[in-house]
Amino acid sequence: MKIELVYRFLLFVLLAFVLSQQAFSQLYLFVSEYSTGNLKAFDYTTGSAVTLPPGYTPVGGGSAGADGMVLGADGRLFVNRSNGTISRRTADGNSFSTFATISGASDLLDLTRTNTHLYAARYGFNTLYQVALSDASVTTISGPTGAARFDGVRIGPDGRLYAVDSSDGDIFAYNLSNATWSSFYSSTLSGDASQLEFAADGRVFLSRTIGSQARIYSYTLNTPGDYNSGLNPSSETLIGSFGSGTATGIRIGPDGRLYANNFSSGAVWRSNIGITAMEASAFISGLSSPGSLYFAAIPEPSGLALFAAPFLLLFCRRMRSANPLRL
């Protein structure tokens, strides 16, 4: 009996080792296409396209539009869909399956998460959806008075949930601890807005469409380090314009640049390192209605796992031969 327990323990340890050895290649820039449901990936240093498994084009084989993305704690990518579902990358990284369905909703936009929940915005509505990571149950969060329609959502450095009103560029903060809304920024510019991004230096970036021109603005806090103080309107700085059309997703890359989608022209633009100006021309073009951006790796089996797998199989066969009734 003791020997059998030892065998079982060793088998468990070896199996756990193999399953845990999912390695990740370098980070790539993922772009979601709203009109096709595809995810595209690019080398963010060169702009060269990266070949993805068929399950990415379109996501999970379903043609519903793809938009907001966020990475789970286990390295699996979540993607918002225009049919009211949230897809999750399969464990092997080759495709996607439906993780959650938000009944009655459609046209999901941006996506963010905490350790316990996903948060999704929906086009044309001032409500957000909270989706439990444990069981995919959905709770609706009604927006505050004065909010017309949400788009960009982010969990801020202070742990609050931030949402951009796409109708005017106002930003609201939702305290997840006591379920209360407050104003983070009241826009003085007329025009649409899409997503926001928090920088490590305390600046907050916002993508806007002003006079049919895609733009990026930056802001600083009224009180440095205090997000409860809100954004200082007088700090508003135009980082740059990036073509005529509609500005959508933005994301700061590991290289210290801000990457921004131009939905109408099907292009990704980027800033200089330090994010003080946009480059003079598009970085990536030829996309179909790019919605959101995300930096993630493409998972692949590691060399250790591939090396260990045959030994695990051999171990199991020998144990079955030695003790077929008990193993």
N, C-alpha and C positions, 0 to 999 in steps of 0.2 A: 504493500500500500504506500509506503514512504517513497519507494522508487517511482511509482506511478505519479505521485504528486510532484516529484522533482521533474519528471519528464513534462508534465503538464505546465509547470511553471516556466521551464526553459522554452517550451513551445510558445507560450504567451509572450515572453520577453522578446523572442525573435520576431514574432508576428508584429508586435507593437513597433519594433525597430523598423521593420520594412515599411509598414504603413506610414510611419512618421517621416520617412526620408523622401518627401516630395520637395524637390529643390526648385528654385525659381531662377530663371535666367534674368538678364538685365531688364531694367525698367524700360517700358515703351510708352509712347503717347497713344492712348486710345481715343478715338473720336466716334461718337454715335451719330448715325444718319437717321433723321426722323422720317424721311420719305421712303426709305427702303427697309428699315429695320436692321440694317447692317452695323457691325462694329468694324472699324478699320484701325490698324495699328501702324505706327511709324517710329523710326529711330529719331528721337528728338534732337540728336546732334546734327543729323544730316537731312532729315525730312524724307528719307527713303522709306518706301512702303515695306512692311513686314508681312510675310505670308502667315495667315492664321488657319486653323482647322476649319472645315466647312461649316461647323456648328455655330460660327460667328457671323456668317453671311447668308441669310439673316440669322439673328440671335435665336438659337434653339430651333431653327427651321421655320419659325413663324414670321410672317411678313409685317406684323404690327410695328409701328414706328418705335425706334429706340431713342432714349434721351438720357436722363440723369443716371449717373453711375457712382457707386461707392464700393470700397473693398471691405469684405468681412474680416473678422479677426483671424480666420483660418486661411486667408488669402484668396477666397472665392469672391468673384466680382458679382455685384448685383446691378441690374439694369432695369430702369423704368420703361414701360411699354405704353403705346397709345391706346391699347385695348383694355387698360385698367389693371394689368397684371405687372408683377415684378418678377423678373427672371433671375436665376442664380446660376453661376458657372458650376458645372459638374466637378466632382472631386478630381477627375483626371485632367481637367482643363480643356477638354475637347469640344464641349458643347454647353448648352444651358437648358435648364428645366424651370417650370413655373414654381416659384417659391410662395407667392401670395397672390390672391385675387381680391381687388377692392370692388365690391359689388356696387353697380350703378355708376362707377366712375369711368372716365376715359381721358385720353390725352394727358397722361402723367408727364410731368416735366422734370425738375431737378430732384435729387435724392441725396440724403445724408444719413448719418447714424450716430448713435451712442453705443455703449457696450451692450445694451439690452433691446434697443428698438431702431427701426428704420423710420425716416420721416420723408414723405413725398408730397410734392406740390402738384396741383392739377390746373391745366390751362383754363382761364376764364373764371376761376372761383377763388374766394378769399378763405378757403379752408385748407387745412393740411391733414394728412393721414399718418397716424402712428401705427406701425406694424411691429408686433412683438417678434423678436428673433427666435424666441423659444417655441412658439406654436403658430406664427403667422396670423394671429388674431389682429383685427383692425379696429382702431378707435379714431373717430373724427375729432379734429381740433378746429373749432370755429375761430375765425380771425377776429381782430378787434374792430370796433367802430372806426370807420374812415378808411379801411383797407378795401380795395376794389377787387384785385386779382393777383394772386401770388405766382411767382416763378422760382427764382433762386432761393435755395435753403442751405444753410450751413450751421453746424454746431460751432459756436465761437470758442475762443480761448478761455472764456469764463464759464463754459458749460451750458450757456443758454442757446436756444434755438432761434436763429435769425432768418427772417423771410423778407424778400424784396417784393414790393407792390409794383408789378410790371406796368401799371397804368401811369405812374408818375415818378417812380424812383424812390419813394419813401421806403424806409427799412424799419421793421418792427422786431422786437426781441421778446421771446416767450420763455418765461421761467418754468422749467420742467418740474421744479420742486413744489411750487405753489399754484401752478396753472394760471399765471397772470401774464398779460401782455403789457408792453410799454413801448414808447416811441424811441427808436435809436437814432433816426435821422429823418428830417423833413426836407424834401427836395425843394429847391428854388428854381430848377430848370424844367421846362415843359418838354415832354417827350417820354417815350417808353423806356423801360429798363428790363434787365434780365437777371444776371447772376452777380453775386458778391464773392469776394475772396479776402481772407485775412492773411496779412503778411507777418513774418516774424519780427519785423521792426516796429510793429504797432499800426502801420497804415492799413486802411481798408479800401479795396478796389471795387468798382462798380461798372458793369457794362451797360451802356446807354445807346439808344437810337434817337438822335436829335436831328431834326430836319433831314430825314432819310440818310443820315450818315452814322456809321458805327463808330462809337467812341469808348474810351476808357478814362475814368476819372479816379483820382485817389483822394482820400480824406484822412485826417488824424483825429484822435480823440480830444474832447474838450479838456480832460485831465489825463495826462499820459499814464497808461497802465490801468485806468479805471474805465471799464466798459459800461458801467452804469451811468457814466457822465455823458454818453452819446458822442456823436460825431460833431466836429466843429464846422459849421457851414462855410466859414471864412477860409478854411484850409483847402477847399475844393481846388483841385489841380487837374487840368486836362493833360493826361499822359500822352494822348495822341488819338488821331482818327485812323481808321483802317478800312477805307473804301466806302462807297455808297452801299446801302443795304441795312439789314437788321443784325445788330449785335446779339449774340446768345451766350453760350457757355464760356467761362474763363477759368483758368487754373494756373497756379504758380508751379513751375517745374523744378526739379532737383538742381537745375543749372542756374537758378535765380532769375529766370525770365518769366514774364507773364504771357501765357498763351491764350488766344481769344478766337472764337468762331465768328465768321461772317456768314450768317444763315443764307442770305440771299445770293451771294456770289459763290458759295460752296468752297470757302477757303478758311485756312487757319493762319492767323497772323501771330507775331510774337514781338515782345519788347526787347530792349537791350538788357544786359545783365545789370541788375540794380533797379530796373523798372522805372526809368525816368523818361523814356520815349519809346514809341512804337517804331519798328523797322519800316523802311520805305516801301517794301513790297511784301506780298503774301509769302508765307513760308511753305505752305502746302496748299495745293489747289486741286480742282477736279472732284470735289466731294459733292454729295447730294443732300442738301439741307442739314448741315452739321448742327447738332443740338448741344451736346455737352462734351467735356474733355475729362480725361482721367489718366494718371500715370500709374501703371501696374505692370507686373511681370506676367509672362506666359509660363504657367507651371509645366514642369516636365520631370519625369523620374530621374532621380540622382544616380550617379554611378554606384554609390554604396548600395542603394536599394536593388539595382539591377544585378549587382554582384551577389547580394545576399539571397535573392529570390530562389535561385536553383538549390541552394543549400537548405532553405526552408522546405521546399518540396521533397527533397531527398530525406530530410529528417522525418517528415510526416509519413512517408512511405515505409521507412524502417520501423517507426513506432507502430504503425498498423500491422506490420508483419509480426512484430514481437508480441503485441498485445492487441489483437483485433477487436476484442470485446469491450475493452475498457477505454481505449483512446478515443 
